[in-house]
Amino acid sequence: MLLLYPGLIWYDTGDQIAQFFGYPALGQPSGIVSSHHPVFDAMVFGAAAKAGELWLGGYQSGLTMLIVLQAVLMCVILSACVLYVRHAGAPLGTTIVLFLFFAVFPVLPIFFMSLVKDSMHAVFFVPWLLMYIETCRTRLSTMRSVPFVLGFVVLSVLSSLTTATGFYITTLSSLGLPFIDVLARERGLAVARVCASIVSVVVIIAVQILFPAGARLALNIHREDANQIMVVPMQMTARYVVDHPNDITDDERRIIDAFNIVPVEQMSSEYNPYLADSVIHLSLKNPAYLSKYVRAWTAQGLRHPESYINAFIALESGWFALQRTPVNELGPLPLDKLRQHDEPIPNQIVLQANSSISPSFFTMLSDVGPYVQHQDAQQRVQRIWDHLSKTPVIRWATYTAVWAFILPLFMVFCMCRNKNCRLAGAGVIVWSLLSLLPNAISLPLKPTASRYIIWACYVLPLYLALLRALCCRRGR
């Protein structure tokens, strides 16, 4: 944390701050804030920079204050996780191991000394997770406490506003609370079920209706097309064009060209098996063609399903593979070029130990002053991570697949082996893992992909310790 002071700025964060200050970014003109990234995050990042500019001698002072606050809060929150697993019955040895992991695993201080939507999301998500687990573990008894319910609602809303996936994870998990011990008929449990149902409704209204309405009064927000759900289908379409260029009907070609910004003629050259941004990114050309595109997509998939399967596996491979292609470029990579690289490298987490300045943020810095960095110290941090990634045994903690695939499977194995050791609130892991699938990238060709899985580095150890507590309490 000392080496990385005054903190790192990520590419997307720079775009959000620039838009808050009225600079053009993300394809939008000056004065427009895009909803491609959570608007709440842009407001917090921008307000911190503005506060630094007004009262602390410069915008960076405000951002540094926010970064340090984030890091300190995460120290407190992770300490609370250690105390909670001990409270839940984990042996002292398990508790000490969890504490040491949180204390020394470099991913955590590097990530929480960075300012990005995912790091700020953790500040609200982990306390919410502890409250959610306790609610499941105590069979909704916590829902009878008014202060607890109010805190749970506030953290649910903040977790939902800080990342797009946060809304779905917290909401879907909370919607399952009323069904805990569904056959039980106790009067107190019925009241708790009603409270849990009300909580879910309040969170949905606050996130989907009240906050957007209030944010539009404060900022000029441009709502981007909700095209995230189309990332995987369009990647399949691009693979179909590569594999079967002469099998596309004129009507299908017309529909795809009208629906997506990248036309069929360009998809063969733009297609990257491991990155969907080159064929679909911020918006769609004409969302009104959605139903027609779905019909064309279905017809092509029925003709050649193998192309769709290959496209899906390639795009999602980073979550499961222990090795990957050594190509480290971000531009379009034709299949012929990828086939030239037959020497795989470890599929490990890529961490960003220096700031990544976006073009829009760079333009803003020309007016407000440079973002000061200590490059020598950042390089030392990078060397620490690189050394750890090559150290025998320890390096397995740096593999993406260990967090996204192997450890979750191990937890499933433990629970199937002993039916009495069923984790309370394990649905959060299921929804979190499913939220990885719609992403436009999985292989850590850049830190963007790695940040999607860093949540597992503090959530899965917590669940593993709770699983150990459960098994010990029941004599296994």
C-alpha positions in Angstrom: 0.0 0.0 0.0 2.9 2.4 0.8 4.6 1.6 -2.5 1.4 2.2 -4.5 0.6 5.5 -2.8 -1.0 7.9 -3.9 -3.0 5.1 -5.7 -3.7 3.8 -9.1 -6.3 5.0 -11.7 -7.7 2.5 -14.1 -8.6 3.2 -17.7 -12.4 3.1 -17.2 -12.1 5.2 -14.1 -10.4 8.0 -16.0 -13.2 8.0 -18.6 -15.8 8.3 -15.8 -14.0 11.2 -14.1 -13.5 13.0 -17.4 -17.2 12.7 -18.3 -18.1 14.0 -14.8 -15.9 17.1 -15.5 -17.6 17.6 -18.9 -15.0 16.1 -21.2 -15.9 13.8 -24.1 -15.4 10.1 -23.6 -16.8 6.7 -24.6 -18.0 8.1 -27.9 -20.1 10.8 -26.3 -19.7 14.6 -26.7 -18.8 17.0 -24.0 -21.2 17.3 -21.1 -22.6 13.8 -21.5 -22.2 11.0 -18.9 -22.6 7.5 -20.5 -24.4 4.8 -18.6 -22.0 2.2 -20.0 -20.3 2.3 -16.6 -22.3 2.7 -13.5 -23.4 6.3 -13.1 -23.1 6.1 -9.3 -19.4 5.3 -9.6 -18.9 8.3 -11.9 -20.6 10.5 -9.4 -18.4 9.3 -6.5 -15.2 9.4 -8.4 -15.9 12.8 -9.9 -17.1 14.2 -6.5 -13.9 13.1 -4.9 -11.8 14.8 -7.6 -13.9 17.9 -7.3 -13.6 18.0 -3.5 -9.8 17.7 -3.9 -9.8 20.5 -6.4 -11.9 22.8 -4.1 -10.6 22.1 -0.7 -7.4 19.9 -0.8 -5.2 21.7 -3.2 -5.8 19.6 -6.3 -8.0 16.9 -7.8 -5.5 14.1 -7.1 -5.6 14.8 -3.4 -9.4 14.0 -3.5 -8.9 10.8 -5.4 -6.1 9.7 -3.1 -8.3 10.4 -0.1 -10.9 8.1 -1.7 -8.4 5.4 -2.5 -6.9 5.3 1.0 -10.4 5.3 2.6 -11.3 2.4 0.3 -8.1 0.5 1.3 -8.6 1.1 5.1 -12.3 0.1 5.0 -11.3 -3.1 3.2 -8.8 -3.9 6.0 -11.6 -3.4 8.5 -14.1 -5.4 6.4 -11.7 -8.4 5.8 -10.9 -8.4 9.6 -14.7 -8.6 10.2 -14.8 -11.6 7.9 -12.1 -13.3 10.0 -14.0 -12.6 13.2 -17.2 -13.8 11.6 -15.9 -17.2 10.6 -14.6 -17.6 14.2 -18.0 -16.7 15.5 -19.6 -19.2 13.1 -17.5 -22.0 14.7 -14.3 -22.2 12.5 -11.3 -23.8 14.3 -8.6 -21.4 15.4 -6.2 -22.8 12.8 -8.7 -22.1 10.0 -9.2 -18.6 11.3 -5.5 -17.9 11.4 -5.0 -19.2 7.9 -7.8 -16.9 6.6 -6.3 -14.0 8.4 -2.8 -14.6 7.0 -4.2 -15.0 3.4 -6.0 -11.7 3.6 -2.9 -10.1 5.1 -0.2 -11.2 2.7 -1.9 -12.1 -0.7 -0.7 -9.3 -2.9 -3.8 -9.2 -5.1 -5.8 -7.5 -2.3 -3.6 -4.5 -1.5 -2.8 -3.9 -5.2 -6.4 -4.0 -6.1 -7.7 -1.9 -3.3 -5.0 0.7 -3.8 -6.6 1.1 -7.3 -9.7 3.1 -8.1 -12.1 1.2 -10.3 -15.8 0.3 -10.0 -15.1 -3.3 -8.9 -12.8 -2.2 -6.0 -15.4 0.3 -4.7 -18.1 -2.3 -5.1 -16.3 -4.7 -2.7 -16.6 -2.1 0.1 -20.3 -2.5 0.1 -20.7 -6.1 -1.2 -18.6 -7.9 1.4 -20.5 -6.4 4.4 -23.8 -7.2 2.6 -22.5 -10.7 2.0 -21.8 -11.2 5.8 -25.3 -10.0 6.6 -26.8 -12.2 3.9 -24.9 -15.3 5.1 -26.0 -14.6 8.7 -29.6 -14.2 7.6 -29.5 -17.6 5.9 -27.6 -19.2 8.7 -30.1 -18.1 11.4 -33.2 -18.9 9.3 -34.2 -15.3 8.8 -34.1 -14.4 12.5 -32.1 -11.3 11.6 -35.0 -10.0 9.6 -36.8 -9.3 12.8 -34.4 -6.6 13.7 -35.2 -3.1 12.3 -31.6 -1.8 12.4 -30.4 -4.9 10.7 -33.0 -4.7 7.9 -32.2 -1.0 7.3 -28.5 -1.7 7.1 -29.2 -4.7 4.7 -31.3 -2.5 2.5 -28.7 0.3 2.3 -25.9 -2.2 1.5 -28.0 -4.0 -1.1 -28.7 -0.7 -2.9 -25.1 0.4 -2.8 -23.8 -3.0 -4.0 -26.3 -2.8 -6.8 -25.4 0.7 -7.9 -21.6 0.2 -8.0 -21.6 -2.6 -10.7 -24.1 -3.8 -13.1 -23.6 -7.5 -12.0 -23.9 -6.4 -8.4 -27.6 -5.6 -8.9 -28.4 -9.0 -10.3 -26.3 -10.9 -7.7 -27.8 -9.1 -4.7 -31.3 -9.1 -6.0 -31.5 -12.7 -7.1 -29.9 -13.8 -3.9 -32.3 -11.7 -1.8 -35.3 -13.0 -3.7 -34.5 -16.4 -2.5 -34.6 -15.5 1.2 -38.4 -15.9 1.7 -38.0 -19.5 0.6 -35.7 -20.5 3.4 -37.3 -23.3 5.4 -40.4 -23.0 3.2 -42.2 -25.8 4.9 -41.8 -24.3 8.4 -44.9 -22.6 9.8 -43.6 -20.6 12.8 -45.3 -17.2 13.2 -42.0 -15.3 13.6 -40.6 -17.0 10.4 -43.7 -15.8 8.5 -43.1 -12.2 9.5 -39.4 -12.5 8.6 -40.4 -13.8 5.1 -42.6 -10.8 4.6 -39.7 -8.5 5.6 -37.3 -10.3 3.3 -39.8 -9.9 0.4 -40.2 -6.2 1.1 -36.5 -5.7 1.2 -36.1 -7.1 -2.3 -38.9 -4.9 -3.7 -37.5 -1.8 -2.0 -34.0 -2.5 -3.5 -35.4 -3.0 -7.0 -37.4 0.2 -6.9 -34.5 2.2 -5.4 -32.0 1.0 -8.0 -34.1 0.8 -11.1 -36.5 3.8 -10.6 -35.5 6.3 -7.9 -31.8 6.6 -8.4 -31.9 6.9 -12.2 -34.6 9.6 -11.9 -32.5 11.5 -9.3 -29.2 11.1 -11.3 -30.8 12.5 -14.4 -31.6 15.7 -12.5 -27.9 16.1 -11.6 -26.2 14.9 -14.7 -26.9 14.8 -18.5 -26.9 11.0 -18.8 -27.0 9.1 -22.1 -28.4 5.7 -21.7 -26.3 3.2 -23.7 -28.1 0.3 -25.4 -28.4 -2.6 -23.1 -26.3 -4.8 -25.4 -24.3 -6.8 -22.8 -26.7 -9.7 -23.2 -25.9 -9.7 -26.9 -22.1 -10.0 -26.5 -22.0 -13.8 -26.6 -24.6 -14.3 -29.4 -22.8 -11.7 -31.6 -19.5 -13.4 -31.0 -21.2 -16.6 -32.2 -22.4 -14.8 -35.3 -18.9 -13.6 -36.0 -17.5 -17.1 -35.7 -20.3 -18.3 -38.0 -19.2 -15.7 -40.6 -15.6 -16.9 -40.3 -16.4 -20.6 -40.6 -19.3 -20.4 -43.2 -19.0 -17.1 -45.2 -21.0 -18.5 -48.1 -23.8 -19.9 -46.0 -25.3 -16.6 -45.0 -28.6 -15.7 -46.7 -29.2 -12.2 -48.0 -31.9 -11.7 -45.5 -29.7 -12.7 -42.6 -27.0 -10.4 -43.8 -29.4 -7.5 -44.1 -30.7 -8.1 -40.5 -27.2 -8.4 -39.0 -25.9 -5.3 -40.7 -29.0 -3.4 -39.5 -28.7 -4.6 -35.9 -25.0 -4.4 -35.3 -22.4 -1.7 -35.9 -19.8 -4.0 -37.4 -21.3 -5.4 -40.7 -20.9 -9.0 -41.9 -18.2 -8.0 -44.4 -15.9 -6.9 -41.6 -16.5 -9.7 -39.1 -14.0 -12.1 -40.6 -11.2 -9.6 -40.1 -12.4 -8.2 -36.8 -13.2 -11.5 -35.1 -11.0 -12.4 -32.1 -11.9 -15.7 -30.4 -10.9 -14.4 -27.0 -12.2 -10.9 -27.1 -15.7 -9.8 -28.3 -15.1 -6.0 -28.2 -14.0 -6.0 -31.8 -17.4 -7.2 -33.1 -19.7 -5.6 -30.5 -18.8 -2.9 -27.9 -20.7 0.0 -26.5 -23.9 0.1 -28.5 -26.0 -1.5 -31.2 -26.8 0.1 -34.6 -30.5 -0.4 -34.3 -31.9 -2.3 -31.3 -35.3 -2.5 -33.0 -34.0 -5.4 -35.1 -33.5 -7.6 -31.9 -36.4 -10.0 -32.6 -35.3 -10.4 -36.3 -31.7 -11.0 -35.2 -32.7 -13.6 -32.7 -34.6 -15.5 -35.5 -31.6 -15.3 -37.8 -29.2 -16.3 -35.0 -31.4 -19.3 -34.2 -31.5 -20.4 -37.8 -27.8 -20.2 -38.3 -27.2 -22.1 -35.0 -29.4 -24.9 -36.2 -27.5 -25.2 -39.4 -24.0 -25.2 -37.9 -24.1 -25.5 -34.1 -20.4 -26.4 -34.0 -19.5 -22.8 -34.8 -21.5 -21.5 -31.9 -20.0 -24.1 -29.5 -16.5 -23.1 -30.6 -17.2 -19.4 -30.2 -18.6 -19.9 -26.7 -15.8 -22.1 -25.5 -13.1 -19.8 -26.9 -14.7 -16.7 -25.3 -15.2 -18.4 -21.9 -12.0 -20.4 -21.9 -10.2 -18.1 -19.6 -12.3 -19.1 -16.6 -11.4 -22.8 -17.0 -8.1 -23.1 -18.8 -4.8 -23.4 -16.9 -2.9 -22.4 -20.1 -3.5 -19.8 -22.8 -2.1 -18.4 -26.0 1.0 -16.2 -25.5 -0.4 -13.5 -27.8 -0.8 -10.4 -25.7 -2.2 -7.9 -28.2 -5.6 -6.3 -27.8 -6.4 -5.7 -31.5 -8.2 -8.0 -33.9 -6.2 -11.3 -34.2 -7.1 -13.4 -37.2 -7.2 -17.2 -36.5 -4.3 -17.8 -38.8 -2.1 -15.5 -36.6 -3.3 -17.2 -33.5 -2.4 -20.6 -34.9 1.2 -19.6 -35.3 1.6 -19.5 -31.5 1.6 -23.1 -30.4 3.6 -22.6 -27.1 1.0 -22.0 -24.3 1.8 -20.0 -21.2 0.2 -20.1 -17.7 -3.3 -18.6 -17.6 -2.7 -16.4 -14.6 -4.2 -13.2 -13.1 -2.8 -10.1 -14.7 -2.5 -7.2 -12.2 -2.1 -3.6 -13.0 0.5 -2.0 -10.8 0.5 1.3 -12.6 -2.1 3.8 -13.7 -3.7 3.4 -17.1 -4.6 6.8 -18.5 -7.4 6.9 -21.1 -7.3 9.4 -23.9 -10.2 11.4 -22.4 -8.6 11.5 -19.0 -5.3 12.5 -20.6 -7.1 15.5 -22.2 -8.5 16.5 -18.9 -5.1 16.3 -17.3 -3.7 18.8 -19.8 -6.0 21.3 -18.1 -5.9 20.3 -14.4 -2.4 18.9 -14.1 -0.7 15.5 -14.4 -1.6 12.5 -12.3 1.5 12.0 -10.1 2.9 8.5 -9.9 5.9 6.8 -8.3 7.0 4.6 -11.1 10.0 3.0 -9.3 7.8 1.9 -6.5 5.2 0.6 -8.9 7.8 -1.4 -10.7 8.8 -3.0 -7.4 5.2 -4.0 -6.8 5.1 -5.5 -10.3 8.3 -7.5 -9.6 6.8 -8.8 -6.4 3.7 -10.1 -8.3 5.8 -11.5 -11.2 8.0 -13.3 -8.7 5.0 -14.8 -6.8 3.5 -15.9 -10.1 6.6 -18.0 -10.8 7.2 -19.4 -7.3 6.4 -23.2 -7.2 3.2 -24.2 -5.3 2.4 -20.6 -4.3 1.9 -19.6 -8.0 -1.2 -21.8 -8.1 -3.0 -19.0 -6.2 -2.4 -16.8 -9.2 -4.2 -19.0 -11.8 -7.6 -17.7 -12.9 -9.1 -21.2 -13.2 -8.3 -22.0 -9.6 -10.7 -19.2 -8.4 -13.3 -19.5 -11.2 -13.5 -23.3 -11.5 -11.4 -25.5 -9.3 -12.2 -24.1 -5.9 -15.9 -23.8 -6.6 -15.9 -27.5 -7.8 -14.0 -28.4 -4.6 -16.8 -26.8 -2.5 -19.4 -28.7 -4.5 -17.6 -31.9 -3.9 -17.4 -31.3 -0.1 -21.1 -30.5 0.1 -22.0 -33.5 -1.9 -19.7 -35.8 0.1 -21.4 -34.7 3.3 -25.0 -33.6 3.0 -25.0 -32.2 6.5 -22.4 -29.6 5.4 -24.6 -27.4 3.2 -23.3 -23.8 3.1 -25.8 -21.1 4.1 -26.1 -18.5 1.3 -24.0 -20.4 -1.2 -26.3 -19.1 -4.0 -24.2 -15.9 -4.1 -21.3 -17.9 -5.5 -23.5 -19.4 -8.1 -24.9 -16.1 -9.3 -21.4 -14.5 -9.2 -19.9 -17.3 -11.3 -22.8 -17.1 -13.8 -22.2 -13.4 -14.1 -18.8 -14.1 -15.6 -20.3 -15.7 -18.7 -21.7 -12.6 -20.5 -18.4 -10.8 -20.3 -16.7 -9.9 -23.6 -13.4 -11.3 -22.4 -12.2 -14.0 -20.0 -8.5 -14.6 -20.8 -6.4 -12.1 -18.9 -4.9 -10.5 -22.0 -5.3 -7.3 -20.0 -6.3 -6.5 -16.4 -9.9 -5.9 -17.5 -10.5 -9.6 -17.5 -8.7 -10.3 -14.3 -10.7 -7.7 -12.3 -13.8 -9.8 -13.0 -12.5 -12.6 -10.9 -10.8 -10.8 -8.1 -14.0 -10.9 -6.0 -13.3 -14.7 -5.7 -10.0 -13.9 -3.9 -11.8 -12.6 -0.9 -15.2 -14.3 -1.2 -14.2 -18.0 -1.7 -11.7 -18.0 1.2 -14.6 -16.8 3.4 -16.9 -19.5 2.2 -14.2 -22.2 2.5 -13.6 -21.2 6.2 -17.4 -21.3 6.8 -17.5 -24.7 5.2 -14.8 -25.8 7.5 -16.7 -24.4 10.5 -19.8 -26.2 9.5 -18.1 -29.6 9.0 -16.2 -29.3 12.3 -19.4 -28.4 14.2 -21.1 -31.5 12.9 -18.1 -33.8 13.6 -16.6 -34.2 10.2 
